[in-house]
């Protein structure tokens, strides 16, 4: 199948790089008689056909043709491979291909994982005496390690904006890490592991909690924001359920409450930290139309629930799905939560 794909792309190439005299002149022959490794076999304005050299990696190929090692996934996804091989030509797309992740038998979805607290327990969620909301450092490390070893790409939440707008593809095996509330254990236990693996995460904090006994301090939040790995975003001001209203509560009072809970944390976080607040995690995952309308008016880009599942390109940006990760779940359960595609061939 790959050979057919290469022949098809070569047939579409408008030009080739200058070749040594022994190189066959016809494009059809190029697909059979390959030149010395590490050469461009064919080129158009959309694709390059490249024969890897010894020592080449997807990262080095991406750096050469796409301008950044971090775009190695573009080459890997297009060719269905996790590594470059000397005897296997690769097609390098020079322009965006399938930005929305739709294929003949399935469509791409991006799971957003939701964590809360971390600790040094035995993995049953009782590390800090707070039940299953606590993920032991051993479990969290095992989850991150499994993602790294199985070619998952942990992408920043903000990268989903362009994907949902159909403007930019994301890696096929993409996953997003989010952490809610702002407990101090995030700084103590989770941040070192995120640094170890170079994984990005979005931290949703409710601002009235900052500086409490078991909460993050402003200094710790400054350090996390400066790390380049953690994006601090809004989780309301007080963490009250924003769809609950007292009996007889006037509409105007309810609107003022929502305004305080939505505008307040953005202003506080942007004043105290080097961040732009554009994403909002709903306390308890609950939202109604009044809240969604307010987020839209205030130009929030993404809103997050705790409804499980992956997010396709057609997901509603202000009602994204998130999957809760609990401390009493083993690695097998964790794997099942990574919904990266749906379609006729998948559950």
C-alpha positions in Angstrom: 0.0 0.0 0.0 2.8 2.4 0.9 4.5 1.6 -2.5 1.3 2.5 -4.3 1.1 5.8 -2.3 4.6 6.7 -3.1 4.1 6.0 -6.8 0.9 8.1 -6.8 2.6 11.1 -5.1 5.6 10.8 -7.4 3.3 10.9 -10.4 1.9 14.2 -9.0 5.4 15.8 -8.5 6.2 18.6 -10.8 10.0 18.5 -10.4 12.9 16.5 -9.1 16.2 17.5 -7.6 19.2 17.2 -9.9 20.3 13.6 -10.1 23.6 11.9 -10.8 24.0 10.6 -14.3 23.1 7.0 -13.4 19.7 8.2 -12.0 16.8 7.0 -14.2 15.2 9.9 -16.1 11.5 8.8 -15.9 9.5 9.3 -12.7 8.1 5.8 -13.0 11.7 4.4 -12.9 12.6 6.5 -9.9 10.0 4.6 -7.8 11.9 1.3 -8.6 15.6 2.3 -8.9 16.3 4.4 -5.8 19.4 6.7 -5.7 21.8 6.9 -2.8 20.1 7.1 0.6 19.5 10.6 2.0 18.3 12.0 -1.3 15.1 13.7 -2.5 13.5 11.4 -5.1 10.8 13.8 -6.2 9.3 17.1 -5.3 6.2 19.2 -5.9 4.8 22.2 -4.1 2.8 19.8 -1.9 5.0 16.8 -1.3 8.6 15.6 -1.1 9.6 12.0 -1.6 12.6 11.4 0.6 14.9 8.4 0.9 16.3 8.5 4.5 20.0 8.3 5.2 21.5 6.2 8.0 20.9 8.0 11.2 17.9 9.9 9.9 14.9 10.2 12.3 11.4 11.6 11.8 12.6 14.6 13.8 15.6 15.3 11.6 13.4 14.9 8.5 10.8 17.3 9.9 13.5 19.8 10.7 14.9 19.6 7.2 11.6 19.9 5.3 9.0 21.4 7.7 11.2 23.7 9.7 10.8 22.1 13.1 11.7 18.8 14.8 8.4 19.1 16.7 6.5 18.4 13.4 7.9 14.9 13.2 4.3 13.6 13.8 3.3 15.0 10.4 5.7 12.7 8.6 4.9 9.8 10.9 1.2 10.0 10.6 1.2 10.5 6.8 3.4 7.4 6.4 1.9 5.3 9.2 5.2 4.8 10.9 7.0 5.8 14.1 10.5 5.8 12.7 12.6 6.4 9.6 14.1 3.4 7.9 16.9 3.6 5.3 15.2 1.2 2.8 11.8 2.9 3.1 11.1 6.1 1.2 8.9 8.6 3.0 6.4 11.1 1.7 6.7 14.5 3.4 3.6 16.7 3.1 4.7 20.3 2.7 1.2 21.7 3.1 -1.6 20.8 5.5 -3.3 17.4 4.8 -6.7 16.4 6.3 -6.9 19.2 9.0 -10.1 17.7 10.4 -9.1 14.1 10.8 -11.8 12.4 8.7 -11.0 9.1 7.0 -13.1 6.5 5.1 -13.8 4.3 8.1 -13.4 6.6 11.1 -12.9 10.1 12.3 -10.3 11.4 14.8 -11.2 12.4 18.3 -9.0 14.0 21.0 -9.4 12.9 24.6 -9.0 15.5 27.3 -8.0 13.9 30.6 -9.0 15.6 33.9 -7.0 15.2 37.1 -7.4 16.9 40.5 -5.0 15.9 43.2 -1.7 13.9 43.5 0.0 12.2 46.3 2.4 9.4 47.5 -0.3 6.8 48.2 -0.3 3.1 47.1 -2.3 3.7 44.0 -5.7 3.1 45.5 -6.6 6.8 45.7 -6.0 7.1 49.5 -2.6 8.7 49.4 -3.6 11.9 51.1 -6.8 10.7 52.7 -9.0 12.3 50.0 -10.4 9.2 48.3 -10.2 8.4 44.7 -9.6 12.0 43.5 -6.0 11.5 44.5 -3.7 10.0 41.9 -0.5 8.4 43.4 2.7 9.6 41.9 3.5 6.0 40.9 0.2 5.8 38.9 0.7 9.2 37.3 4.2 8.3 36.3 3.1 5.0 34.9 0.4 6.8 32.8 2.8 9.4 31.4 5.4 6.7 30.7 2.8 4.6 28.8 1.8 7.6 26.7 5.4 8.3 25.8 6.3 4.7 25.0 3.2 4.2 22.8 3.6 7.2 20.5 0.9 9.4 22.0 1.3 13.2 21.6 0.4 15.3 24.6 -0.6 18.6 23.1 -1.6 21.9 24.7 -5.3 22.5 25.1 -4.9 25.7 23.1 -3.9 23.6 20.0 -7.5 22.4 19.8 -8.8 25.8 18.8 -7.5 25.6 15.3 -8.4 21.9 15.0 -12.0 22.6 15.9 -12.1 25.4 13.4 -10.8 23.1 10.6 -7.6 25.1 10.2 -4.9 22.8 11.6 -4.5 19.1 12.0 -3.3 17.6 15.3 -1.4 14.3 15.7 -3.6 11.2 15.2 -2.7 10.0 18.7 -3.3 13.3 20.5 -4.3 13.6 24.1 -4.7 16.7 26.4 -3.9 16.8 30.1 -5.9 19.1 32.4 -5.8 19.5 36.1 -8.6 21.2 38.1 -8.9 23.3 41.3 -5.3 24.2 42.1 -4.1 21.9 44.9 -0.6 22.3 46.1 0.1 18.7 45.3 0.1 19.6 41.6 3.3 21.6 42.2 4.9 19.0 44.5 4.1 15.8 42.7 2.8 16.4 39.1 5.0 19.2 37.9 8.3 17.2 38.2 6.8 14.4 36.2 5.5 16.8 33.5 9.0 18.2 33.3 10.5 14.8 33.1 8.4 13.8 30.1 8.2 17.3 28.6 4.4 17.1 28.6 2.1 20.1 28.5 -0.9 20.5 30.9 -3.6 23.1 31.5 -4.3 24.0 35.1 -7.8 25.3 35.9 -7.9 27.2 39.2 -10.7 28.9 41.0 -9.1 32.1 42.3 -10.7 32.3 45.8 -8.8 29.0 46.6 -5.3 30.3 45.8 -3.2 30.6 48.9 -5.4 28.4 51.1 -3.8 25.8 53.3 -3.6 23.0 50.7 -3.8 25.2 47.7 -1.1 26.6 45.3 0.4 29.9 46.2 0.8 32.7 43.7 4.6 32.1 43.8 4.0 28.5 42.8 1.6 29.5 40.1 4.2 32.0 38.8 6.8 29.2 38.6 4.4 26.8 36.8 3.4 29.4 34.3 7.1 30.2 33.7 7.9 26.6 33.1 6.4 26.7 29.6 4.6 23.5 30.3 1.6 24.6 32.4 -1.0 27.0 31.1 -3.1 28.5 34.0 -6.7 29.1 33.1 -10.1 29.8 34.8 -12.2 27.5 36.9 -14.5 30.2 38.3 -14.0 32.4 41.3 -15.6 30.4 44.1 -16.2 27.0 42.6 -20.0 27.2 43.1 -22.3 25.3 40.8 -23.1 27.9 38.2 -26.4 26.5 37.0 -28.0 26.4 40.5 -30.2 29.3 41.5 -31.9 30.0 44.8 -35.7 29.9 44.7 -37.0 33.3 43.7 -33.5 34.6 42.8 -34.1 37.5 40.4 -32.7 37.2 36.9 -30.5 40.2 37.3 -28.9 38.8 40.5 -28.2 35.5 38.7 -26.6 37.4 35.8 -24.4 39.4 38.1 -23.3 36.2 39.8 -22.3 34.6 36.5 -20.5 37.8 35.5 -18.4 37.7 38.7 -17.6 34.0 38.3 -16.6 34.4 34.7 -15.0 37.8 34.4 -13.4 37.9 37.9 -11.0 35.0 37.6 -9.8 36.1 34.1 -9.0 39.6 35.4 -7.2 38.3 38.5 -5.1 35.7 36.7 -4.1 38.0 33.9 -3.1 40.7 36.5 -1.0 38.3 38.6 0.4 35.9 36.0 1.9 36.0 32.5 -1.1 34.3 31.0 -4.0 35.0 28.7 -7.2 33.4 30.0 -9.2 32.0 27.1 -10.4 28.7 28.4 -12.9 27.9 31.2 -13.6 24.6 33.1 -17.1 24.5 34.5 -17.3 23.7 38.2 -18.8 20.2 38.5 -18.9 20.2 34.7 -22.3 21.9 34.6 -23.3 24.7 32.2 -26.5 26.2 30.8 -27.3 28.5 27.9 -26.9 31.7 30.0 -23.4 30.7 31.0 -22.4 29.7 27.5 -23.8 33.0 26.1 -21.7 34.9 28.6 -18.5 33.0 27.8 -19.1 33.7 24.1 -19.6 37.4 24.8 -16.4 37.5 26.8 -14.6 35.8 23.9 -13.6 32.6 25.7 -12.5 30.1 23.1 -13.0 26.8 24.9 -15.3 25.5 27.7 -14.8 22.2 29.4 -17.3 19.8 31.0 -16.7 16.4 32.7 -18.7 14.4 30.2 -16.4 11.6 29.1 -15.3 10.9 25.5 -13.1 12.3 22.8 -13.6 15.5 20.8 -14.0 15.4 17.0 -13.5 18.5 14.8 -17.3 19.1 15.0 -17.3 19.2 18.8 -18.9 22.3 20.3 -15.9 24.4 21.5 -17.7 25.7 24.7 -18.9 22.2 25.7 -15.8 20.0 25.2 -15.8 16.5 26.7 -13.3 15.5 29.4 -12.6 12.2 31.0 -12.0 12.0 34.7 -9.0 10.0 35.9 -9.3 8.5 39.4 -6.8 7.1 41.8 -8.5 3.7 42.1 -8.1 2.9 38.3 -5.3 0.7 37.0 -3.3 1.2 33.9 -5.6 -1.0 31.9 -8.6 1.2 32.7 -6.5 4.3 31.9 -5.8 2.9 28.4 -9.5 2.4 27.7 -10.2 6.1 28.4 -8.0 7.2 25.5 -10.6 7.6 22.8 -8.6 8.7 19.8 -11.1 7.8 17.0 -14.6 6.8 16.3 -16.3 5.2 13.3 -17.6 2.0 11.7 -14.4 0.1 12.6 -14.3 1.3 16.2 -16.7 1.1 19.3 
